[in-house]
Amino acid sequence: MPHPLRLVLFCCFLLGALGAHGQLYNSPAGARSMALGGSSVTLSDGWALSNNPAGMAAVEQPSLGAFAHNRFSIQELTTVGLLAVYPWARMGVIGLDVQRYGGELYNEQRLGIGVAHQLGQVRLGVKVDVLQVRVQEWGSRKAVALSLGGQSEVIPGLTFGAHIYNLNQAKLAEFEDERVPTVMKVGLGYQAVSKVLLLAEIEKELEADAAVKAGVEYQVIPAMTLRTGFNSGTRSGTGGVEVKFGQFQVAYALGAQSRLGLSNALSLVYQWEKRP
């Protein structure tokens, strides 16, 4: 078997076994959610554009973000991305992101646009992703995936979130009816005290077992936050830290998988005041 094909098949097997797919699977974006075991369905920040677009509705300042996530120190298992989120009175909060995963032999690319609105205690969001998968020896395929999300404050301090990615079950190829994975998430976020946030969620892909994810976020001081989490789907523990200085937020996450080793994620966000 040619070496390039062996590498492609190995990567596909590895990602399928761990549930650590790239853009097709809509892996959590941003070091914050990664440090929390992938828990993201109730978070309300700029990275919600990818994790649950409903969370964007709580964003009050325009922001630009960049992130990189490397799995197990393998260059071909790296995701990089950029995003922009802007609160617009006429349309709610809108966001645009681009991501790339993989290497020369196999890679995935995504261009997404989303919008979110706050309706009383409920936040609603929708996103459309244009996906491209390319294998060097076999060419490329494109698909369009639709995502919907919602968040609601059940009682003060307790937030419920739900998100479904690829609601339309986009098809990549006619051969064996190959489709983009459809992933559903539901979870709760509880602000136990002003400095402690507890997260728990369940994630289910249509053709895979459900995964349980949980995380804890602790604000040590206003400028520093510590995080830890667990993901049963990837069988990994996670942790991380975020530091704020001025208009910048820098977050780092580390994940440990017993058989495959360490994964690292780094994200940077720049926010500025919106002019009246």
Protein Blocks (a to p, Z undefined) as FASTA:
>chain_A
ZZklmmmmmmmmmmmmnopacfknopaehjklmmnnopaklpccfklmmmommlmmmpmb
dcdddddddehhiaklcccddddddddfknopaddddddeddfkbccddddddddddehj
accdddddddddddfknopaddddddddddddfbghiacddddehklopafbfghoiacd
ddddddddddfblmbccdddddddfkbccdddddddddfblkbccdddddfklopacddd
dddehjbccdddddddfknopaddddddddddddZZ
